[in-house]
Amino acid sequence: MILYFCVIMAGIYLHIPFCKQACHYCDFHFTTSLKYKDELLHAMHSELDLQLRYLDKQCIETIYFGGGTPSLIGATEIQKLIDKIMQIHTVKADAEITLEANPDDLNHATVRDLKHTNINRFSIGIQSFFEEDLLWMNRAHNAAEADSSVKRVQDAGFENITLDLIYGYPLLSDQKWKSNLKKAIDLNIPHVSAYAMTVEPKTALASFIAKGKQETMNESQSAAQYLELIESLSEAGFEHYETSNFAKPGCYSKHNTNYWKGVSYLGIGPSAHSFNGETRQWNVANNAKYIDGILNGNIPAEQEVLTTANRVNEYIMTSLRTKWGMNLNEIESRFGSDYKAQIEEDLQPFVEENHIILDNNVATLTSQGKLFADRISSELFVEE
């Protein structure tokens, strides 16, 4: 069902847990086996029915295929999931529908097939334009594919494209990082997402470091490259609208922006998270258990009912990541004057350190403050 005007909006995230190979740094839920692909996709269709009431008939403004590597499953399967959503939900006529894709999957045939789906935005996992860096990460694509995939998608008529880049790892000199940023700018895409390399437990990278086979990440390098990221993309006309995200005017990611603004969303698939303002729930991160639960008519998920303090802290954490900042007046109207007074007092040391600008009761991070965003948020968190 397509609607041309919506008042209350929401998003749907679909987790496709398949990858060709395991990147050394990745800790998302995935499998390199496609053995149970059909069974899992069938279960996702069934979960959409089981979760029908979670969003309470809100209009769907965004649909996001993440993973894993959603571009592995093919255009037909992707469109079937979109059709299912449109059959049971009210979807905006201009809904943003994003597909995460790896460069090696975006060959001529695949891009041609995707042109016949409702996909209208691509998030392409470039990570680096340097061959040795891609090998170090154990990425499935090479440097030539990183470049050609973007141009191929553009040639097919897709304009709403974002690239993922990673910085702050041993192989990435400052000069190489500048080159990656210049390449992204020269490709004339409207959005860039860039993330510092982090060492997550139980990943291959964590194991290599523990065994002394790999260097640890250098925080000073990461900080310097983050500041270079801000400067280079700002000079190129990008707005730094969220800690890790940069967009040309009017080209923000609607789906991710809604996350940061507290809009409800439904997560479908193993390990997918959902949020409706009152509760947060997350599906089991196990394909077999997920399929079995859904086939038995049960949603294999855990749920947390959010307390007032949970909701305040959620707002602190997400709003401070954005250019719009944390509005103390909104905290007062939504949660009460006591919370506003406490947070206002706790903000002062960060204002004095020039890590936060407080203007007209709105707190935003400075460029230096963005280097400490997580710590600042945690120190502002409230208790019941």
N, C-alpha and C positions, 0 to 999 in steps of 0.2 A: 504494500500500500504506500503510495507516494503522496506527500502533502506539500503544498507550496508555502504554507506559513505555519510556524510553530512558536509556542510561547515557552513551554518547559522543555528543555533539551537534554539529551543524554548521548552516550557513546557506547559502542560495542567493540570489544577487543577479542580477537580470535587467535589463540596460540597454536601455531603449527610446529610441532616439536621434531622436525626432521632436518638433518644437515648431511652434506656429503662427507665432511670430516670435522674433527673437533679442533677449534682454535685453541691455542695453548692457554689463553687468558680467560676463556668463557666459563661462567658458572650458571648460565641459564639452563633450564630443563630442555634436553634434546636427546635424540638418538640418531645414530648413523645408519640404522636399519629401516628400510621401508616395508618390512615384512607385513606389518599390521596397519598399513596406511589406510586401506579401504575401511577396515573395521573402526579405526579411530575417527575418520571423517564422518562415518555413519553415526557414531556416538555423539559427535559435535552437533549434527543436525538434531538428534534427539534431545541433547541438552538445551538447545535453543527453545524447544517446546517446554521442557521441564522448568526452565528459568523465565518463562514468559511473564510472570507477575513481578519479577524482581524490580523492574524499573517503573512499575505502577503506571503503565500506559504512557510513559513519557515519549516524546518525539525523538527519533534518532537523527542526530546531526552529523555524527562521524562513525565510520567503520574502519577498523585498523587490523590488518593482518600482520602479526609479529611472530617471532619464534626464537630459536630455530631459524629455518630458511623457508618462508612461505612460497617463494618462487620455485621451489622444487616440486610442488604438487600439481602444477599445470593450470592453465586458464579455465578449463572446463570445471574442475573441482572448485576453483575459487568462485566462479560465477554461480555455481549451484548453492554455495553458502550465502552469497549475496542475495540470490533469489529467495532463499528460505527466510532470511531476515526481512525482506520486503513483503513477503507473504503474511508474516505474523506481527510485524511492527509497522508503525507509521514512520516513514523515512522522508526527510526533507528532500525536495527535488534537487537541491544543489548540495547534497551531503558530500562531505569530504571522505573519500574512500581510498585508503593508503595501503600499498603493498610494500613490505620490506623485501628487498631482493639483493642477491649477490651478483656481482658483475658477470661471473662465468655463466649464469643462467640466462642472462639477457641477450641471447642470440637473436638473429633476425626472425626466426620462426616464432619464438616465444613472445617477442615484442609485438609481432603482428597479431598473434592470438589474443594477447592482453588488450589490444586496441579494440577488440570486440566485446570486452567486458565492461563493467561499470567502474573499474579502477580508474581514478583520475589523479592520483598522486603516487610518486615513487620515493621510497627511502632506500638509497643504494649504499651498501656497506663497503665503501672504498677502503677506509682505514689508512692507507698510504698509497702513493703513486710510485714507490720504490720497490723493486723486485726483492732485494735482500731483506727488507722489512717485512714484506708479505710472507716470505719463507720463514722468517723468525717467528712470526705469529701463527704459522701453519694455516694460512688462509688458502681457500680452494682456488682463488683466481690469481692471475699474474698482472704485472704492471700494464701491459698492453690492453688487457681486458678492462682494467680500471678506467682507462681513458675512453676506449671505444664504446663501452656499454652506455655511458652517459650520452654520447653523441647519437647513438642508435635510438635511444629513448626519445631524445629531442627531435630527431629526424622523423620519428613516427607521429609527432604532433603533441607529445606530452610536455607541458611547460612547468607544472607544479612538481618540482624535484628537490629533494634534499640529499646531501652527501654526509656520511658519517666519516669522521677522521679521528685518529688517536694520537696523543702526544705524551711525552714524559717517559719514554723507554730508552734503554741504553744505546740502541743503534741510531736513534733520531737526533742528529746534531741540530743545532739551531738553524744552520743554513738549509738543511734538508726540510726542516719544519716550515721555514719561510717559503721554500719551493713548493711544498704541498699546498700551502695556503694560496700562493699565486696561481697554481694550477686550478684549484677550485674556483677562484675568482674569474680566471680566464675562460672557464667553461660556461660562464654566464648562467649559473643556476641561482635560484632565488632564496635558497635556504641551506645552511650548514649546521650540523650538530657535531661538536667536538668534545671528546672525553679524555681525561687523564687515565693513563694505564694504571690499573689497580691490581694488586695481587690478592685474588680471592682464594680462600681455603679450598682444598681438594681439587685444584686445577693443576694442569701440567706445569704451568709457570711456577706455581707455589712449590711444587715438588722439585723442579730444577734449581730453584734458589736454595731450598733446604739442603740439597745435596752438593751445593757449591758449584753447580754446572752453569749457573746464570747469575749475573749481577743483580743486586737489589735495585729497586727504583729510587731515583734521586729526587727528593722533594724540591730542592732548589731548582733543578732543571725543569721540573714540571711547572713550578710557579712562574719561572721566566717565560716558558713557552706559552703558558696561559695568558700572560700579559701581552705577549706578541700576538696571540690570536685575537684578543680584544682590539688591539691597535690596528692590525692589518685589515680586519673585516670592517671595522668602523670606518676607516679611511676609504674602503671600497663601497660604502653606502649601505652596509648591513646594520640593522638595529640589534643591539644585544638585549633581547627581550627576556631571556632566562639564562641561568648560570651557564648552561652548555649549548645554548641555541641562539642562532643569529639568522635574521631574515631581512630581505629587502622589504620596504614598506608595503603592508597589506598582504604579506606572504607568510604570516605565522602558521605554524602547525595548529589547526583548530583542535585536533584530538588531544595533543599534549597540553595545549593551553588550557583546555577544559579540566584536565587533571589538576593543574596548578591552581585553578580557580574553584575547585571543589565541586565540579559538575559530576553528576552520577554517571557510572559506567558499569557495564556488565562484561565479565570476562568468561569466555567460552574456551574449553579445552584444558588439558592437563597443566597444572601449575598456574592457571589464569586467576587473576584477582578481580574482585568486584567491590563496588562501593556505592552506597545510595544515600549517604549523609548521616544515616543512623547506625548502619552496620558495615563491617568490612568482612569479606569472606575470600577464601582461597582454596582452589581445587587441589587435590592430591597430585604431587609431582611424580606420578608413576603411570605410564601408559596402560599397562595391563589392569591395574586397580581402577583407573579412570573408566576404561571401557566396560569392565565388569559392573561397576556401580551404576553407570548410565543404563546399561542393558537391563538391569534389575529395577529400573525406575527410580533410582536414588541419585542425588547429587553428591559425589564424594568430596565434600568440602568441609572445612572448619570455618566457624564464624565467630566474630568478636563484636559484641554490642559496645558502641563507642560511648564512653562517659563524656561529660562536659569538658573535663580536662583533656581527654583524648582529642576532642574536636578543636579545642583551642590550640593545642600543640600541632595538630595537623595544619591548621591555618597558618601558624607561625612558620612552620617548615616550608610549606609550599609558596606562600606569598613572598617571603624574603628572597626566594630564588628568582623572582620576576622583576621586570622594570617597573611594574605598578606598585610593588612594595607592600608592606604590612600596614594596614589602615587601623589606627587605634580607635577611631570612631566606629568602625565596623565591629571591632572586638567588643566595644561597649554595647552596641545595639544587639549583637547576637548572643553575647555571653555574660554581660553585666559589667558594671562600673568597677567592681573589685578586681577583676582580671585586667581591665585596662590600666588601673592604677599600679598594679604590681609590675606589669610588663613595661610601662612607661618609666618606672624607677629603675628596672633592670637594664633598660636601654642605655642609660646615661654613660656608663664607662665606655661603651662602644662608640658613642657619639664623640666623646672626648678623645678617643684613639683615632678618630677619623676613619673608622670602619663602617660607620652608619651615618647617613644624613637624615635628620628628622625635620621635615618641612610640612607645616600645616597638618600635623598629626599623622603623617605618612612616613614610615621608616623604610629607606632603601639602602642597599649595600653600595659602598664605594668600590672602585676597582680593586683596591687592596683588601677591602672587606670580603670581596667574593672569594679570596683565597682561603678564608676561614669560615665560609658560610655554614658548614655543618656544625662546627664548634659554637658559633654564635647562636644558631638556632637552639642547640641543646641547652645552652646556658640561659636561654629565655623561656624554656619550657616550664609550665606550671604544674602544680600538684593539686590533687583533690582537696 
